[in-house]
């Protein structure tokens, strides 16, 4: 085969390159040319990215200027990759005091672990623990404070105690006439509501409000509900301002950039948490002390399942770690197994233990606090099936939804629209 002369090759190549450049220009033109003033496709895509309130600094920095600030924050309180405290100080905001919730300012303490007051090594600021005997900021701590800020990532479950700390924080604001600014964040379980509504006879730090086990609100929305329903002590209200999340709805999937607590390391654990946390009142392990916290159910009996692991004490593991050093057997779960809260795994293991005549519920009062009622435990003892148990929650859920919808800052989820109509009735 003869080679083409160079003068035959070059024109062919030149035309092809020109056509290619023209094609690239034409196809990319909408991103650069705009006759109606619209943003580029790339900019529009960026505008649809969920943006937490802390990142929208122009919306809140003006409120903080020339004010002495205290914050209730932890390791999730970041502005991009910078901690909110450092960000505010770099913007010449007068940060005077840090309050810390369960798990501490750095989020490295175990569930229920006592946390002492301390100082932040980087800034020298005092850190006051609100997870201990004293859960509410004291008047003497607030006498030189003009405004309180709350910015913590929650997971939307009633017994996850950050919202209980929010309640006492709001109460301190109301009692000391100090405004509160909430920087909102998405709720990774915010697309549905489920479970029993708290019976106030079982009110505790694990549940302070008459809301379902999975409440379907961001912390900003819940703060508005606490205020609007007069749930603070003596029916008081605090002066409240919420900076909302941008580009967020209750349909949105939001992958948390920082784990909210030591034993919720990923999306699966966060979605399974409402269903599996009930096992903390039983003799079954939920995987604390392993690489799979709140993703497994196991017991030291080889007949319980094919998945096995041996718990060991690790940073952030519970001080009451069960079965340390013992091999456990059971099942490894994924979020798809129980994407929404369900009593099914609890009922299944209850029956499994009953048939083997093994002790299952070892902390009945704790179970009642988690569920917000003693009815669930009694229903199990009576042998009621799952449908009957779930149906018993519906009436209270309807009433809750009627209230909830008035405090929403974001469009509701398709799930709730499908299961509840606008009056709050279940369809």
N, C-alpha and C positions, 0 to 999 in steps of 0.2 A: 504494500500500500504506500502510495506516494504522499509525502507531507505537503500540506498547503503552504504556498509562499507566504512570507511574513506580511506582505501587503494585503493578503486575503484574510489573514487571521485578525489583525488589529482592528479593522473596521467592524467586524463581527463582535469582538470583545467590547469595543467602545459603545456600540449600540446597546448591548446587553446591560452594561454598567449604567448607562443613562436611563434605560427603562427601569432598572432596579431602583435607582435613586429617586426617579419620578414616582414610582410606586410607593416607596417609603414615605415620601413627602405627602402624597395624597392621603395615604391611610393614617398618617399621624397628624394631619392638618387640624382635625377637630380639637386636638389637645393644645394647639397653639393659636388657632384663629377663632375668633368669636365675634359674631356680628351682633349678638344680643346681650353681651356682657356676662354670660354664664361662666362659671368656673370650668376649668379643664376636667376631663374625665378622671385624671389622677387626683386632682384636688377634691372632686366629688367623692371619690372612693375614700380618701383620707377623712373627709368630713363625716363619713358613716362609721368610722372607728369609734368605739365606746371610749369616752374621755371622762375619767372620774373627776369629781368636783375639785379636788386638790390641785389638779393640773390646770384648771380654769382660773388661774390666779388673778386675772383682771376683774373677776366677778367678786372676789372677797378681800383682796389686799386693801382696797380703800376703806373697808370697815375696820381694819386692824391698825391703820396708821394712827400714831399718837395715843394708842391705848396699851395698857399693861395686860398681857395675855397669859392665861393658863390653858393648858391643853390636856385632854384625856386621849392618849394615843398609845400605839404599840408598834411592833415591827412592820405592820402593814400600812402605816401612815406615811406613804411616800409620794413625792412629786417626781414622776418618772423614776429615776434611780436614786434620788436624794431624799433623805428623811425630811418630813414636813418641818420639824423643829429647826434643822439646819437651814432649810430653804427660807423660813421666816426670818431667822437671824440674819441671813445674807441679804435680806431685803429690808433690813433696819427696823424690824418689828420687835417690840419690847417683850420678849418671852421671859416670864418671871418664874414659872413653875410648871412641872410635868406631873400629871396623875397617870397611874398605870392600872390596867384591869387584870383579870386572871391571866396567868402565864407571863406577866411582867412586861416591862417596857420593851425588852428585846424579844419577847415571845418564846423564851427558852425554858420556862418553868413548867413542871408537870401539872396535870389537872388537879385542882384543889390544893396544890402546894402553897404553903404559907410564904408570903413575899414580904420582906422587910423594906422599910424606907431606905433610900440610898441617894447617890448623886450620879449624874451622867458624867462619865470620864471626859467626854469630848467638850461639852459646854460648861460643865461645872454646876449645872442646874440641879436643884433638889427634885427627887422623884418620890412622890407620895403614893404608896400602894393603896388601892381601893378594893383589894381582895384579901380580907382578913376580918378582924372584929369591927373595924371602921370601914364602912363601904361608901360613905358620903363625905365629900369635902367639908371640912369644918369652917365655921365663920372666921376663926382667927387666921386660917390659911388663905382666905379670900378677901381680907380687909384691904389689901392693896392691889386688887384685881379689878379691871374694868370690863373684861369680856372673857367668856369661856368658849373654847373650841373643842368639838368632838370630831375625830376622824379615825374610824376603826372599821376594818373589813369584817362584816358579819356573814353568817351562813344561812340565816332565815329560819332557825329552829328555836322554839321557845326556851328550851333549857340550855342553850348556848349562852353563857352568862354575860356576854358583852352588852346585851340589851338591858340586863338588870343593872349593870353599871351605868348605862345611859339614863335609866330611870332615876337613880339616886343623884346623878349629875344634874339632871333637870330639876330635881327637887331642891338641890342646893342653889341653883340659879333663881328659882322662884322665891325661896326663903330669904335670899340675900339681895334680891332685886338686881341681879347681874344678867345681862343678855347672854344668850347661847347661840353660837353659830355652828351648825352641823354641816360638815362637808360630806356629801352623800357618796355612796359607793354601790355598785350593783349587788343584787342578792342572787347567788348562784342556785338557790332553790326558790327563786321568786316567781316561778311560772305556775304555781299551784298552791292550793290550801288543802290541808288534810289533818285528820286526827281529832281527838277530843278537845273541846274548848276548856280551858282551865276553870275548875271549880275553885272559887276563892277560899274555900276551906283548906285547900292544899297549896295556898300561896307560899312561896319560899323564894330564895335567891335563884332557884332553878326555874322559876315561873312566877312572874309578878303581875301579869295582866290577863284578863279574860279573852285570850286569843288562842287559836288552835296550835297544836304541836308544830305544824308547819304553817306559818302565818302569811306568807306571800307578800311581804312588805320590805322595802329597803329601810335602813335605819332612819333616814330622813322622813319617810312616810310614817313609820312607827312613831317617831318623835311627835309628828303632827297629830297622830291619833291619841297618844298619851295626853297631849295638851288639850285636844278638842273634846275628849271624853272625860276630862277632869279626873284622871287616874292618879295624879300626884297627891301627896298627903294633904288632907283638909281641902281637897278639890282645887288646889291652887293651880295656876298656870305660869309658865315662864315666858319671858320675852324671847321668841324663837325665830330664827331665820335659817332656812335650809338652802344651800347651794346645790342644785340638782346635777345629776350625771348627764352628760351630753350624748345624744344618739343612742339612748337606751330605751328599751321597752321591756315588759315582763315576758316577752317571747325570747329576748336576747340570750344567747349563750355567752357566758363570760368566764374565761379561764383565768383563775386567780394567779397573778404574777408572783405572789409570796404566800406561803402557806399560812392560814389564819391562826393555827395553833400547832404544836409539835406533832399531834397524832392525826391531823387532817392534811396529808402531804400532797394529795392530788384530787382530780375531779371525781374519780370513782368513790373515794372515801367520803367526799363531801356529799355526794348524792345518796350514798348508803347510810350515812350518819343518822338520819332521823329514825330509820328502821332498826339499825344495829345498836344504837346507844342504849336501848332498853335492856340489852343483855348485860349492862353494867350492874344490874340488880340481881344477876343470876350467878350460877357457878360456871357459866360458859365464858371463855375468853373471846374478846373481839379483836385480838391481835396486837394488843399493847405489848411492847417489848420485842416486836418483830419488824420486818420490813413491810408489813401489810396491815397497819392499824386501821380498823373499821372497814376491812375488806375480807375478813375471815371470821368464821365461827368454829371454835374448837374446844376439845375437852380431853383430859388424859385417859382416853379409852379408844383403842384401835378400831372398835366397831362403829365409831361415830362418823367416819369418813376416810377418804383416801389421801386428802391433803394433810400434811404434817409440818410442824415447826416446833422449835424450842424457844420459849420466851427468855429474854435476858434483860437485865437492867441497862437501859441506854438513856442518853440525855433526853429529858422531857418525858420519860415514861412515868407512869403513875406511881406514887409512893406506895399504893396498895397493889402493886403488880402481882397478879395471880400466877401461880405455877411456874415461877422463875426456875429455870434449869430442868423442867420436866417436859418430855415430848408430848405434844398435843396433836389430836387428830380431828378432822372435821371437813369443812368445805371452804374453798376460796370463791368469793363472789365478785361480780362485776356490776357496774352501775345499771346496766341493762336488765339485770335480774330483778331489781327493785328500784326502778328509776324514780318512782313516786313512793312516798311513805306507805308502808304496808305492815300490818301485824302478822302477816303470813309466816315469816321466818320464826317469829317468837312463838306462835301457836304450834308450828311444826316441831320445834325443839322442846316445847313444853310437853307435847304428846310423846316424843321420843324418850324423854327422861321419865315420864310417868310409866311408860311400858317397861322400863328397866328398873323402876322403883329407886331412882336416883334423886337426890335433892336438886331442885332447879332454882326456884325463886328463893334466894338467900337473904335478900334485903327488901322485904315487902314495902316498908315505908318509903324507901328510896324509889322503888318502882312507881308508887303512887305519886310522888313528887314529879318524876319524869313525865308521867302521863297526865298529871294535873287532876287526877281523880282516882278513887279506889274502885270504880266500877269495872274497869278492865280486868283487874285481878279477880274480882268476884265473878265476872262473866267467864273467865277461864275455869275457875273452880266449879262453876255450874255446867261446864261442858258446852257452852254456846259456840256455834260455828262462826267462821270469819265474817260471813255476810251479815249475820245478825249483829255482830259486834260493830262492824263498820256502819251499818244502817242506824245504829243508836247514836251516832255522831252527827247525822245529817241535819237534824232540826237546829242544833246550835250553830252549825256551819252556815246555814242559811241566814240566821240572824247576824252572825259575824260578817258575812259578805255584804249585807246591807249597810253596815257601818264602814267596812273597809273601803268600799268604792268611793266614799266621800273624801278620803285622804290620799288618794293616788296622785302621784306626780308624773306618772308615765302611763302610756297605753297598756291596757290589761292584756293578759296572755290569751291565746286561742283556747287553751285548756279550760281556763276559768269561764270564758265566754261560752264554750261548748257545754260545760257542766252546770253553769249557773246563768240564769237570765239577768236582765238589768235590775230586777226587783230583789235579786239575791236568792231566788228560788232555784232549787236544783231541777234540771231538766231530765 
